[in-house]
């Protein structure tokens, strides 16, 4: 038996006032989900660079720029 079928059977055994409370609760849950979806849609996407800006340059050592370190890039893509 599915969750909906079980809930429907149990709801039918309740008095009318309690059935209305169940319906009100379901509508409350739906409004919460709708609000969460709106909040998620309002978040503007940003680039990885913008998200990690605070970490740029925080590592000591290593090559300064891999794009110009020809020795590091030697053989790249041949394996």
mmCIF file of the N, C-alpha and C atoms, coordinates in Angstrom:
data_MODEL
# 
_entry.id   MODEL 
# 
loop_
_atom_site.group_PDB 
_atom_site.id 
_atom_site.type_symbol 
_atom_site.label_atom_id 
_atom_site.label_alt_id 
_atom_site.label_comp_id 
_atom_site.label_asym_id 
_atom_site.label_entity_id 
_atom_site.label_seq_id 
_atom_site.pdbx_PDB_ins_code 
_atom_site.Cartn_x 
_atom_site.Cartn_y 
_atom_site.Cartn_z 
_atom_site.occupancy 
_atom_site.B_iso_or_equiv 
_atom_site.pdbx_formal_charge 
_atom_site.auth_seq_id 
_atom_site.auth_comp_id 
_atom_site.auth_asym_id 
_atom_site.auth_atom_id 
_atom_site.pdbx_PDB_model_num 
ATOM 1   N N  . UNK A 1 1  ? 0.849   -1.176 0.000   1.00 0.00 ? 1  UNK A N  1 
ATOM 2   C CA . UNK A 1 1  ? 0.000   0.000  0.000   1.00 0.00 ? 1  UNK A CA 1 
ATOM 3   C C  . UNK A 1 1  ? 0.897   1.241  0.000   1.00 0.00 ? 1  UNK A C  1 
ATOM 4   N N  . UNK A 1 2  ? 0.566   2.214  -0.829  1.00 0.00 ? 2  UNK A N  1 
ATOM 5   C CA . UNK A 1 2  ? 1.383   3.419  -0.939  1.00 0.00 ? 2  UNK A CA 1 
ATOM 6   C C  . UNK A 1 2  ? 1.125   4.366  0.232   1.00 0.00 ? 2  UNK A C  1 
ATOM 7   N N  . UNK A 1 3  ? 1.996   5.314  0.378   1.00 0.00 ? 3  UNK A N  1 
ATOM 8   C CA . UNK A 1 3  ? 1.858   6.311  1.449   1.00 0.00 ? 3  UNK A CA 1 
ATOM 9   C C  . UNK A 1 3  ? 0.552   7.090  1.285   1.00 0.00 ? 3  UNK A C  1 
ATOM 10  N N  . UNK A 1 4  ? 0.219   7.449  0.063   1.00 0.00 ? 4  UNK A N  1 
ATOM 11  C CA . UNK A 1 4  ? -1.006  8.221  -0.184  1.00 0.00 ? 4  UNK A CA 1 
ATOM 12  C C  . UNK A 1 4  ? -2.234  7.402  0.186   1.00 0.00 ? 4  UNK A C  1 
ATOM 13  N N  . UNK A 1 5  ? -2.231  6.130  -0.188  1.00 0.00 ? 5  UNK A N  1 
ATOM 14  C CA . UNK A 1 5  ? -3.368  5.275  0.159   1.00 0.00 ? 5  UNK A CA 1 
ATOM 15  C C  . UNK A 1 5  ? -3.495  5.112  1.674   1.00 0.00 ? 5  UNK A C  1 
ATOM 16  N N  . UNK A 1 6  ? -2.382  4.910  2.351   1.00 0.00 ? 6  UNK A N  1 
ATOM 17  C CA . UNK A 1 6  ? -2.402  4.767  3.807   1.00 0.00 ? 6  UNK A CA 1 
ATOM 18  C C  . UNK A 1 6  ? -2.888  6.047  4.462   1.00 0.00 ? 6  UNK A C  1 
ATOM 19  N N  . UNK A 1 7  ? -2.375  7.184  4.007   1.00 0.00 ? 7  UNK A N  1 
ATOM 20  C CA . UNK A 1 7  ? -2.783  8.467  4.582   1.00 0.00 ? 7  UNK A CA 1 
ATOM 21  C C  . UNK A 1 7  ? -4.269  8.730  4.329   1.00 0.00 ? 7  UNK A C  1 
ATOM 22  N N  . UNK A 1 8  ? -4.746  8.389  3.146   1.00 0.00 ? 8  UNK A N  1 
ATOM 23  C CA . UNK A 1 8  ? -6.154  8.586  2.812   1.00 0.00 ? 8  UNK A CA 1 
ATOM 24  C C  . UNK A 1 8  ? -7.050  7.754  3.717   1.00 0.00 ? 8  UNK A C  1 
ATOM 25  N N  . UNK A 1 9  ? -6.686  6.500  3.923   1.00 0.00 ? 9  UNK A N  1 
ATOM 26  C CA . UNK A 1 9  ? -7.487  5.634  4.803   1.00 0.00 ? 9  UNK A CA 1 
ATOM 27  C C  . UNK A 1 9  ? -7.521  6.179  6.228   1.00 0.00 ? 9  UNK A C  1 
ATOM 28  N N  . UNK A 1 10 ? -6.374  6.570  6.723   1.00 0.00 ? 10 UNK A N  1 
ATOM 29  C CA . UNK A 1 10 ? -6.310  7.097  8.086   1.00 0.00 ? 10 UNK A CA 1 
ATOM 30  C C  . UNK A 1 10 ? -7.061  8.414  8.206   1.00 0.00 ? 10 UNK A C  1 
ATOM 31  N N  . UNK A 1 11 ? -6.987  9.246  7.166   1.00 0.00 ? 11 UNK A N  1 
ATOM 32  C CA . UNK A 1 11 ? -7.677  10.534 7.189   1.00 0.00 ? 11 UNK A CA 1 
ATOM 33  C C  . UNK A 1 11 ? -9.195  10.332 7.204   1.00 0.00 ? 11 UNK A C  1 
ATOM 34  N N  . UNK A 1 12 ? -9.667  9.325  6.480   1.00 0.00 ? 12 UNK A N  1 
ATOM 35  C CA . UNK A 1 12 ? -11.117 9.046  6.439   1.00 0.00 ? 12 UNK A CA 1 
ATOM 36  C C  . UNK A 1 12 ? -11.658 8.667  7.817   1.00 0.00 ? 12 UNK A C  1 
ATOM 37  N N  . UNK A 1 13 ? -10.808 8.100  8.666   1.00 0.00 ? 13 UNK A N  1 
ATOM 38  C CA . UNK A 1 13 ? -11.272 7.689  9.994   1.00 0.00 ? 13 UNK A CA 1 
ATOM 39  C C  . UNK A 1 13 ? -11.322 8.852  10.986  1.00 0.00 ? 13 UNK A C  1 
ATOM 40  N N  . UNK A 1 14 ? -10.797 10.000 10.576  1.00 0.00 ? 14 UNK A N  1 
ATOM 41  C CA . UNK A 1 14 ? -10.791 11.167 11.466  1.00 0.00 ? 14 UNK A CA 1 
ATOM 42  C C  . UNK A 1 14 ? -12.098 11.950 11.364  1.00 0.00 ? 14 UNK A C  1 
ATOM 43  N N  . UNK A 1 15 ? -12.438 12.687 12.424  1.00 0.00 ? 15 UNK A N  1 
ATOM 44  C CA . UNK A 1 15 ? -13.602 13.586 12.330  1.00 0.00 ? 15 UNK A CA 1 
ATOM 45  C C  . UNK A 1 15 ? -13.328 14.705 11.314  1.00 0.00 ? 15 UNK A C  1 
ATOM 46  N N  . UNK A 1 16 ? -14.375 15.310 10.818  1.00 0.00 ? 16 UNK A N  1 
ATOM 47  C CA . UNK A 1 16 ? -14.272 16.343 9.767   1.00 0.00 ? 16 UNK A CA 1 
ATOM 48  C C  . UNK A 1 16 ? -13.313 17.477 10.153  1.00 0.00 ? 16 UNK A C  1 
ATOM 49  N N  . UNK A 1 17 ? -13.341 17.917 11.415  1.00 0.00 ? 17 UNK A N  1 
ATOM 50  C CA . UNK A 1 17 ? -12.474 19.026 11.846  1.00 0.00 ? 17 UNK A CA 1 
ATOM 51  C C  . UNK A 1 17 ? -10.998 18.627 11.744  1.00 0.00 ? 17 UNK A C  1 
ATOM 52  N N  . UNK A 1 18 ? -10.706 17.394 12.120  1.00 0.00 ? 18 UNK A N  1 
ATOM 53  C CA . UNK A 1 18 ? -9.323  16.912 12.056  1.00 0.00 ? 18 UNK A CA 1 
ATOM 54  C C  . UNK A 1 18 ? -8.874  16.712 10.609  1.00 0.00 ? 18 UNK A C  1 
ATOM 55  N N  . UNK A 1 19 ? -9.797  16.321 9.743   1.00 0.00 ? 19 UNK A N  1 
ATOM 56  C CA . UNK A 1 19 ? -9.478  16.201 8.325   1.00 0.00 ? 19 UNK A CA 1 
ATOM 57  C C  . UNK A 1 19 ? -9.074  17.572 7.771   1.00 0.00 ? 19 UNK A C  1 
ATOM 58  N N  . UNK A 1 20 ? -9.795  18.608 8.225   1.00 0.00 ? 20 UNK A N  1 
ATOM 59  C CA . UNK A 1 20 ? -9.460  19.960 7.782   1.00 0.00 ? 20 UNK A CA 1 
ATOM 60  C C  . UNK A 1 20 ? -8.075  20.367 8.284   1.00 0.00 ? 20 UNK A C  1 
ATOM 61  N N  . UNK A 1 21 ? -7.726  19.966 9.497   1.00 0.00 ? 21 UNK A N  1 
ATOM 62  C CA . UNK A 1 21 ? -6.392  20.266 10.032  1.00 0.00 ? 21 UNK A CA 1 
ATOM 63  C C  . UNK A 1 21 ? -5.308  19.588 9.203   1.00 0.00 ? 21 UNK A C  1 
ATOM 64  N N  . UNK A 1 22 ? -5.566  18.351 8.806   1.00 0.00 ? 22 UNK A N  1 
ATOM 65  C CA . UNK A 1 22 ? -4.613  17.630 7.965   1.00 0.00 ? 22 UNK A CA 1 
ATOM 66  C C  . UNK A 1 22 ? -4.444  18.362 6.636   1.00 0.00 ? 22 UNK A C  1 
ATOM 67  N N  . UNK A 1 23 ? -5.543  18.774 6.048   1.00 0.00 ? 23 UNK A N  1 
ATOM 68  C CA . UNK A 1 23 ? -5.489  19.510 4.787   1.00 0.00 ? 23 UNK A CA 1 
ATOM 69  C C  . UNK A 1 23 ? -4.731  20.821 4.953   1.00 0.00 ? 23 UNK A C  1 
ATOM 70  N N  . UNK A 1 24 ? -4.989  21.529 6.036   1.00 0.00 ? 24 UNK A N  1 
ATOM 71  C CA . UNK A 1 24 ? -4.270  22.784 6.309   1.00 0.00 ? 24 UNK A CA 1 
ATOM 72  C C  . UNK A 1 24 ? -2.765  22.539 6.431   1.00 0.00 ? 24 UNK A C  1 
ATOM 73  N N  . UNK A 1 25 ? -2.400  21.440 7.088   1.00 0.00 ? 25 UNK A N  1 
ATOM 74  C CA . UNK A 1 25 ? -0.986  21.117 7.253   1.00 0.00 ? 25 UNK A CA 1 
ATOM 75  C C  . UNK A 1 25 ? -0.338  20.798 5.912   1.00 0.00 ? 25 UNK A C  1 
ATOM 76  N N  . UNK A 1 26 ? -1.034  20.066 5.069   1.00 0.00 ? 26 UNK A N  1 
ATOM 77  C CA . UNK A 1 26 ? -0.516  19.754 3.734   1.00 0.00 ? 26 UNK A CA 1 
ATOM 78  C C  . UNK A 1 26 ? -0.291  21.037 2.940   1.00 0.00 ? 26 UNK A C  1 
ATOM 79  N N  . UNK A 1 27 ? -1.253  21.957 3.012   1.00 0.00 ? 27 UNK A N  1 
ATOM 80  C CA . UNK A 1 27 ? -1.105  23.234 2.311   1.00 0.00 ? 27 UNK A CA 1 
ATOM 81  C C  . UNK A 1 27 ? 0.054   24.051 2.876   1.00 0.00 ? 27 UNK A C  1 
ATOM 82  N N  . UNK A 1 28 ? 0.272   23.973 4.189   1.00 0.00 ? 28 UNK A N  1 
ATOM 83  C CA . UNK A 1 28 ? 1.402   24.647 4.818   1.00 0.00 ? 28 UNK A CA 1 
ATOM 84  C C  . UNK A 1 28 ? 2.719   24.086 4.290   1.00 0.00 ? 28 UNK A C  1 
ATOM 85  N N  . UNK A 1 29 ? 2.819   22.757 4.205   1.00 0.00 ? 29 UNK A N  1 
ATOM 86  C CA . UNK A 1 29 ? 4.028   22.131 3.675   1.00 0.00 ? 29 UNK A CA 1 
ATOM 87  C C  . UNK A 1 29 ? 4.272   22.530 2.222   1.00 0.00 ? 29 UNK A C  1 
ATOM 88  N N  . UNK A 1 30 ? 3.197   22.599 1.437   1.00 0.00 ? 30 UNK A N  1 
ATOM 89  C CA . UNK A 1 30 ? 3.334   23.009 0.040   1.00 0.00 ? 30 UNK A CA 1 
ATOM 90  C C  . UNK A 1 30 ? 3.834   24.445 -0.065  1.00 0.00 ? 30 UNK A C  1 
ATOM 91  N N  . UNK A 1 31 ? 3.337   25.321 0.794   1.00 0.00 ? 31 UNK A N  1 
ATOM 92  C CA . UNK A 1 31 ? 3.778   26.720 0.749   1.00 0.00 ? 31 UNK A CA 1 
ATOM 93  C C  . UNK A 1 31 ? 5.246   26.837 1.154   1.00 0.00 ? 31 UNK A C  1 
ATOM 94  N N  . UNK A 1 32 ? 5.695   26.008 2.109   1.00 0.00 ? 32 UNK A N  1 
ATOM 95  C CA . UNK A 1 32 ? 7.108   26.003 2.489   1.00 0.00 ? 32 UNK A CA 1 
ATOM 96  C C  . UNK A 1 32 ? 7.984   25.581 1.310   1.00 0.00 ? 32 UNK A C  1 
ATOM 97  N N  . UNK A 1 33 ? 7.571   24.525 0.614   1.00 0.00 ? 33 UNK A N  1 
ATOM 98  C CA . UNK A 1 33 ? 8.341   24.057 -0.541  1.00 0.00 ? 33 UNK A CA 1 
ATOM 99  C C  . UNK A 1 33 ? 8.381   25.117 -1.637  1.00 0.00 ? 33 UNK A C  1 
ATOM 100 N N  . UNK A 1 34 ? 7.255   25.770 -1.868  1.00 0.00 ? 34 UNK A N  1 
ATOM 101 C CA . UNK A 1 34 ? 7.205   26.813 -2.886  1.00 0.00 ? 34 UNK A CA 1 
ATOM 102 C C  . UNK A 1 34 ? 8.144   27.955 -2.520  1.00 0.00 ? 34 UNK A C  1 
ATOM 103 N N  . UNK A 1 35 ? 8.187   28.326 -1.244  1.00 0.00 ? 35 UNK A N  1 
ATOM 104 C CA . UNK A 1 35 ? 9.068   29.399 -0.787  1.00 0.00 ? 35 UNK A CA 1 
ATOM 105 C C  . UNK A 1 35 ? 10.531  29.004 -0.956  1.00 0.00 ? 35 UNK A C  1 
ATOM 106 N N  . UNK A 1 36 ? 10.864  27.754 -0.653  1.00 0.00 ? 36 UNK A N  1 
ATOM 107 C CA . UNK A 1 36 ? 12.233  27.287 -0.821  1.00 0.00 ? 36 UNK A CA 1 
ATOM 108 C C  . UNK A 1 36 ? 12.638  27.342 -2.293  1.00 0.00 ? 36 UNK A C  1 
ATOM 109 N N  . UNK A 1 37 ? 11.726  26.950 -3.185  1.00 0.00 ? 37 UNK A N  1 
ATOM 110 C CA . UNK A 1 37 ? 12.024  26.986 -4.615  1.00 0.00 ? 37 UNK A CA 1 
ATOM 111 C C  . UNK A 1 37 ? 12.247  28.407 -5.085  1.00 0.00 ? 37 UNK A C  1 
ATOM 112 N N  . UNK A 1 38 ? 11.465  29.347 -4.580  1.00 0.00 ? 38 UNK A N  1 
ATOM 113 C CA . UNK A 1 38 ? 11.634  30.755 -4.947  1.00 0.00 ? 38 UNK A CA 1 
ATOM 114 C C  . UNK A 1 38 ? 12.994  31.242 -4.473  1.00 0.00 ? 38 UNK A C  1 
ATOM 115 N N  . UNK A 1 39 ? 13.377  30.893 -3.240  1.00 0.00 ? 39 UNK A N  1 
ATOM 116 C CA . UNK A 1 39 ? 14.666  31.319 -2.697  1.00 0.00 ? 39 UNK A CA 1 
ATOM 117 C C  . UNK A 1 39 ? 15.826  30.754 -3.499  1.00 0.00 ? 39 UNK A C  1 
ATOM 118 N N  . UNK A 1 40 ? 15.711  29.509 -3.937  1.00 0.00 ? 40 UNK A N  1 
ATOM 119 C CA . UNK A 1 40 ? 16.773  28.889 -4.729  1.00 0.00 ? 40 UNK A CA 1 
ATOM 120 C C  . UNK A 1 40 ? 16.886  29.580 -6.084  1.00 0.00 ? 40 UNK A C  1 
ATOM 121 N N  . UNK A 1 41 ? 15.765  29.918 -6.697  1.00 0.00 ? 41 UNK A N  1 
ATOM 122 C CA . UNK A 1 41 ? 15.781  30.569 -8.006  1.00 0.00 ? 41 UNK A CA 1 
ATOM 123 C C  . UNK A 1 41 ? 16.332  31.983 -7.929  1.00 0.00 ? 41 UNK A C  1 
ATOM 124 N N  . UNK A 1 42 ? 16.248  32.623 -6.765  1.00 0.00 ? 42 UNK A N  1 
ATOM 125 C CA . UNK A 1 42 ? 16.722  33.996 -6.620  1.00 0.00 ? 42 UNK A CA 1 
ATOM 126 C C  . UNK A 1 42 ? 18.234  34.085 -6.466  1.00 0.00 ? 42 UNK A C  1 
ATOM 127 N N  . UNK A 1 43 ? 18.886  32.960 -6.186  1.00 0.00 ? 43 UNK A N  1 
ATOM 128 C CA . UNK A 1 43 ? 20.338  32.960 -6.042  1.00 0.00 ? 43 UNK A CA 1 
ATOM 129 C C  . UNK A 1 43 ? 20.958  33.101 -7.424  1.00 0.00 ? 43 UNK A C  1 
ATOM 130 N N  . UNK A 1 44 ? 21.772  34.141 -7.587  1.00 0.00 ? 44 UNK A N  1 
ATOM 131 C CA . UNK A 1 44 ? 22.405  34.371 -8.877  1.00 0.00 ? 44 UNK A CA 1 
ATOM 132 C C  . UNK A 1 44 ? 23.654  33.502 -8.980  1.00 0.00 ? 44 UNK A C  1 
ATOM 133 N N  . UNK A 1 45 ? 23.816  32.812 -10.094 1.00 0.00 ? 45 UNK A N  1 
ATOM 134 C CA . UNK A 1 45 ? 25.009  31.985 -10.251 1.00 0.00 ? 45 UNK A CA 1 
ATOM 135 C C  . UNK A 1 45 ? 26.259  32.863 -10.364 1.00 0.00 ? 45 UNK A C  1 
ATOM 136 N N  . UNK A 1 46 ? 27.351  32.382 -9.785  1.00 0.00 ? 46 UNK A N  1 
ATOM 137 C CA . UNK A 1 46 ? 28.617  33.102 -9.883  1.00 0.00 ? 46 UNK A CA 1 
ATOM 138 C C  . UNK A 1 46 ? 29.682  32.136 -10.390 1.00 0.00 ? 46 UNK A C  1 
ATOM 139 N N  . UNK A 1 47 ? 30.757  32.683 -10.889 1.00 0.00 ? 47 UNK A N  1 
ATOM 140 C CA . UNK A 1 47 ? 31.838  31.843 -11.404 1.00 0.00 ? 47 UNK A CA 1 
ATOM 141 C C  . UNK A 1 47 ? 32.623  31.244 -10.251 1.00 0.00 ? 47 UNK A C  1 
ATOM 142 N N  . UNK A 1 48 ? 33.371  30.204 -10.567 1.00 0.00 ? 48 UNK A N  1 
ATOM 143 C CA . UNK A 1 48 ? 34.221  29.589 -9.550  1.00 0.00 ? 48 UNK A CA 1 
ATOM 144 C C  . UNK A 1 48 ? 35.257  30.592 -9.057  1.00 0.00 ? 48 UNK A C  1 
ATOM 145 N N  . UNK A 1 49 ? 35.788  31.391 -9.973  1.00 0.00 ? 49 UNK A N  1 
ATOM 146 C CA . UNK A 1 49 ? 36.784  32.401 -9.589  1.00 0.00 ? 49 UNK A CA 1 
ATOM 147 C C  . UNK A 1 49 ? 36.214  33.367 -8.558  1.00 0.00 ? 49 UNK A C  1 
ATOM 148 N N  . UNK A 1 50 ? 34.987  33.826 -8.782  1.00 0.00 ? 50 UNK A N  1 
ATOM 149 C CA . UNK A 1 50 ? 34.373  34.751 -7.830  1.00 0.00 ? 50 UNK A CA 1 
ATOM 150 C C  . UNK A 1 50 ? 34.133  34.078 -6.481  1.00 0.00 ? 50 UNK A C  1 
ATOM 151 N N  . UNK A 1 51 ? 33.723  32.802 -6.506  1.00 0.00 ? 51 UNK A N  1 
ATOM 152 C CA . UNK A 1 51 ? 33.452  32.086 -5.259  1.00 0.00 ? 51 UNK A CA 1 
ATOM 153 C C  . UNK A 1 51 ? 34.740  31.818 -4.481  1.00 0.00 ? 51 UNK A C  1 
ATOM 154 N N  . UNK A 1 52 ? 35.848  31.606 -5.183  1.00 0.00 ? 52 UNK A N  1 
ATOM 155 C CA . UNK A 1 52 ? 37.115  31.261 -4.539  1.00 0.00 ? 52 UNK A CA 1 
ATOM 156 C C  . UNK A 1 52 ? 38.074  32.443 -4.455  1.00 0.00 ? 52 UNK A C  1 
ATOM 157 N N  . UNK A 1 53 ? 37.592  33.631 -4.707  1.00 0.00 ? 53 UNK A N  1 
ATOM 158 C CA . UNK A 1 53 ? 38.441  34.826 -4.743  1.00 0.00 ? 53 UNK A CA 1 
ATOM 159 C C  . UNK A 1 53 ? 39.246  34.987 -3.458  1.00 0.00 ? 53 UNK A C  1 
ATOM 160 N N  . UNK A 1 54 ? 38.656  34.689 -2.320  1.00 0.00 ? 54 UNK A N  1 
ATOM 161 C CA . UNK A 1 54 ? 39.351  34.867 -1.042  1.00 0.00 ? 54 UNK A CA 1 
ATOM 162 C C  . UNK A 1 54 ? 40.557  33.937 -0.894  1.00 0.00 ? 54 UNK A C  1 
ATOM 163 N N  . UNK A 1 55 ? 40.595  32.865 -1.680  1.00 0.00 ? 55 UNK A N  1 
ATOM 164 C CA . UNK A 1 55 ? 41.690  31.909 -1.578  1.00 0.00 ? 55 UNK A CA 1 
ATOM 165 C C  . UNK A 1 55 ? 42.780  32.145 -2.622  1.00 0.00 ? 55 UNK A C  1 
ATOM 166 N N  . UNK A 1 56 ? 42.575  33.063 -3.545  1.00 0.00 ? 56 UNK A N  1 
ATOM 167 C CA . UNK A 1 56 ? 43.554  33.321 -4.598  1.00 0.00 ? 56 UNK A CA 1 
ATOM 168 C C  . UNK A 1 56 ? 44.853  33.822 -3.977  1.00 0.00 ? 56 UNK A C  1 
ATOM 169 N N  . UNK A 1 57 ? 45.953  33.147 -4.326  1.00 0.00 ? 57 UNK A N  1 
ATOM 170 C CA . UNK A 1 57 ? 47.264  33.561 -3.846  1.00 0.00 ? 57 UNK A CA 1 
ATOM 171 C C  . UNK A 1 57 ? 47.586  33.152 -2.426  1.00 0.00 ? 57 UNK A C  1 
ATOM 172 N N  . UNK A 1 58 ? 46.798  32.281 -1.826  1.00 0.00 ? 58 UNK A N  1 
ATOM 173 C CA . UNK A 1 58 ? 47.045  31.929 -0.423  1.00 0.00 ? 58 UNK A CA 1 
ATOM 174 C C  . UNK A 1 58 ? 48.012  30.755 -0.260  1.00 0.00 ? 58 UNK A C  1 
ATOM 175 N N  . UNK A 1 59 ? 48.429  30.113 -1.349  1.00 0.00 ? 59 UNK A N  1 
ATOM 176 C CA . UNK A 1 59 ? 49.330  28.974 -1.274  1.00 0.00 ? 59 UNK A CA 1 
ATOM 177 C C  . UNK A 1 59 ? 50.753  29.450 -1.557  1.00 0.00 ? 59 UNK A C  1 
ATOM 178 N N  . UNK A 1 60 ? 51.663  29.160 -0.654  1.00 0.00 ? 60 UNK A N  1 
ATOM 179 C CA . UNK A 1 60 ? 53.067  29.520 -0.852  1.00 0.00 ? 60 UNK A CA 1 
ATOM 180 C C  . UNK A 1 60 ? 53.778  28.402 -1.601  1.00 0.00 ? 60 UNK A C  1 
ATOM 181 N N  . UNK A 1 61 ? 54.702  28.765 -2.444  1.00 0.00 ? 61 UNK A N  1 
ATOM 182 C CA . UNK A 1 61 ? 55.468  27.788 -3.200  1.00 0.00 ? 61 UNK A CA 1 
ATOM 183 C C  . UNK A 1 61 ? 54.736  27.362 -4.454  1.00 0.00 ? 61 UNK A C  1 
ATOM 184 N N  . UNK A 1 62 ? 55.369  26.505 -5.236  1.00 0.00 ? 62 UNK A N  1 
ATOM 185 C CA . UNK A 1 62 ? 54.760  26.045 -6.481  1.00 0.00 ? 62 UNK A CA 1 
ATOM 186 C C  . UNK A 1 62 ? 54.953  27.061 -7.580  1.00 0.00 ? 62 UNK A C  1 
ATOM 187 N N  . UNK A 1 63 ? 54.664  26.676 -8.809  1.00 0.00 ? 63 UNK A N  1 
ATOM 188 C CA . UNK A 1 63 ? 54.837  27.610 -9.928  1.00 0.00 ? 63 UNK A CA 1 
ATOM 189 C C  . UNK A 1 63 ? 53.833  28.753 -9.837  1.00 0.00 ? 63 UNK A C  1 
ATOM 190 N N  . UNK A 1 64 ? 54.245  29.914 -10.259 1.00 0.00 ? 64 UNK A N  1 
ATOM 191 C CA . UNK A 1 64 ? 53.379  31.076 -10.205 1.00 0.00 ? 64 UNK A CA 1 
ATOM 192 C C  . UNK A 1 64 ? 52.221  30.978 -11.185 1.00 0.00 ? 64 UNK A C  1 
ATOM 193 N N  . UNK A 1 65 ? 52.513  30.462 -12.386 1.00 0.00 ? 65 UNK A N  1 
ATOM 194 C CA . UNK A 1 65 ? 51.482  30.379 -13.412 1.00 0.00 ? 65 UNK A CA 1 
ATOM 195 C C  . UNK A 1 65 ? 51.772  29.152 -14.270 1.00 0.00 ? 65 UNK A C  1 
ATOM 196 N N  . UNK A 1 66 ? 50.923  28.161 -14.206 1.00 0.00 ? 66 UNK A N  1 
ATOM 197 C CA . UNK A 1 66 ? 51.153  26.921 -14.951 1.00 0.00 ? 66 UNK A CA 1 
ATOM 198 C C  . UNK A 1 66 ? 51.132  27.129 -16.456 1.00 0.00 ? 66 UNK A C  1 
ATOM 199 N N  . UNK A 1 67 ? 50.437  28.148 -16.924 1.00 0.00 ? 67 UNK A N  1 
ATOM 200 C CA . UNK A 1 67 ? 50.324  28.380 -18.354 1.00 0.00 ? 67 UNK A CA 1 
ATOM 201 C C  . UNK A 1 67 ? 51.659  28.802 -18.957 1.00 0.00 ? 67 UNK A C  1 
ATOM 202 N N  . UNK A 1 68 ? 52.537  29.395 -18.174 1.00 0.00 ? 68 UNK A N  1 
ATOM 203 C CA . UNK A 1 68 ? 53.822  29.838 -18.715 1.00 0.00 ? 68 UNK A CA 1 
ATOM 204 C C  . UNK A 1 68 ? 54.969  28.951 -18.266 1.00 0.00 ? 68 UNK A C  1 
ATOM 205 N N  . UNK A 1 69 ? 54.699  27.936 -17.480 1.00 0.00 ? 69 UNK A N  1 
ATOM 206 C CA . UNK A 1 69 ? 55.730  27.025 -17.010 1.00 0.00 ? 69 UNK A CA 1 
ATOM 207 C C  . UNK A 1 69 ? 55.840  25.882 -18.017 1.00 0.00 ? 69 UNK A C  1 
ATOM 208 N N  . UNK A 1 70 ? 56.621  26.091 -19.047 1.00 0.00 ? 70 UNK A N  1 
ATOM 209 C CA . UNK A 1 70 ? 56.691  25.134 -20.151 1.00 0.00 ? 70 UNK A CA 1 
ATOM 210 C C  . UNK A 1 70 ? 57.201  23.762 -19.703 1.00 0.00 ? 70 UNK A C  1 
ATOM 211 N N  . UNK A 1 71 ? 58.116  23.723 -18.753 1.00 0.00 ? 71 UNK A N  1 
ATOM 212 C CA . UNK A 1 71 ? 58.638  22.448 -18.273 1.00 0.00 ? 71 UNK A CA 1 
ATOM 213 C C  . UNK A 1 71 ? 57.519  21.632 -17.625 1.00 0.00 ? 71 UNK A C  1 
ATOM 214 N N  . UNK A 1 72 ? 56.633  22.281 -16.888 1.00 0.00 ? 72 UNK A N  1 
ATOM 215 C CA . UNK A 1 72 ? 55.522  21.595 -16.232 1.00 0.00 ? 72 UNK A CA 1 
ATOM 216 C C  . UNK A 1 72 ? 54.531  21.066 -17.246 1.00 0.00 ? 72 UNK A C  1 
ATOM 217 N N  . UNK A 1 73 ? 54.347  21.799 -18.335 1.00 0.00 ? 73 UNK A N  1 
ATOM 218 C CA . UNK A 1 73 ? 53.359  21.417 -19.346 1.00 0.00 ? 73 UNK A CA 1 
ATOM 219 C C  . UNK A 1 73 ? 53.919  20.443 -20.385 1.00 0.00 ? 73 UNK A C  1 
ATOM 220 N N  . UNK A 1 74 ? 55.229  20.150 -20.328 1.00 0.00 ? 74 UNK A N  1 
ATOM 221 C CA . UNK A 1 74 ? 55.855  19.269 -21.302 1.00 0.00 ? 74 UNK A CA 1 
ATOM 222 C C  . UNK A 1 74 ? 55.234  17.883 -21.248 1.00 0.00 ? 74 UNK A C  1 
ATOM 223 N N  . UNK A 1 75 ? 54.781  17.377 -22.402 1.00 0.00 ? 75 UNK A N  1 
ATOM 224 C CA . UNK A 1 75 ? 54.196  16.053 -22.505 1.00 0.00 ? 75 UNK A CA 1 
ATOM 225 C C  . UNK A 1 75 ? 52.718  16.000 -22.161 1.00 0.00 ? 75 UNK A C  1 
ATOM 226 N N  . UNK A 1 76 ? 52.123  17.124 -21.847 1.00 0.00 ? 76 UNK A N  1 
ATOM 227 C CA . UNK A 1 76 ? 50.713  17.166 -21.497 1.00 0.00 ? 76 UNK A CA 1 
ATOM 228 C C  . UNK A 1 76 ? 49.861  16.732 -22.689 1.00 0.00 ? 76 UNK A C  1 
ATOM 229 N N  . UNK A 1 77 ? 48.972  15.805 -22.503 1.00 0.00 ? 77 UNK A N  1 
ATOM 230 C CA . UNK A 1 77 ? 48.064  15.364 -23.547 1.00 0.00 ? 77 UNK A CA 1 
ATOM 231 C C  . UNK A 1 77 ? 48.598  14.222 -24.401 1.00 0.00 ? 77 UNK A C  1 
ATOM 232 N N  . UNK A 1 78 ? 49.811  13.776 -24.124 1.00 0.00 ? 78 UNK A N  1 
ATOM 233 C CA . UNK A 1 78 ? 50.373  12.692 -24.936 1.00 0.00 ? 78 UNK A CA 1 
ATOM 234 C C  . UNK A 1 78 ? 50.160  11.335 -24.300 1.00 0.00 ? 78 UNK A C  1 
ATOM 235 N N  . UNK A 1 79 ? 49.718  11.333 -23.061 1.00 0.00 ? 79 UNK A N  1 
ATOM 236 C CA . UNK A 1 79 ? 49.530  10.053 -22.364 1.00 0.00 ? 79 UNK A CA 1 
ATOM 237 C C  . UNK A 1 79 ? 48.106  9.591  -22.441 1.00 0.00 ? 79 UNK A C  1 
# 
